[in-house]
């Protein structure tokens, strides 16, 4: 028998595409077809863990298909259609972007390597 022991506040409005934890397991980034990615942090409660949405970001109103934390947790890479975007997870600011030149292909997965 399974029992729900987690509460998620402010869920995405559409289907979630991906989830990725930082190395410490204290932050989570989710992506969605609602054209956003959200950064979550855990807030312990008396009986249940609560994942609180800390920030929401988007890039040019495009669906976000995947996102990953860098190994040290200082950058989030997010795949937004044909553009790989790089964000500061603490200030929610866009650091840089790289656009795929092929008009027909979309970036569906993204990884960061050290």
Buried (B, 14 or more C-beta within 10 A) or exposed (E): EEEEEEEBEEEBEEEEBBEBBBEEEEBBBBBBBBBBBBBBBBEEEEEEEBBEBBBEBBBEEBBBBBBBBBEEBEBBBBBBBBBBBBBEBEEEEEEEBEEBEEEEEBBEEBEBEE
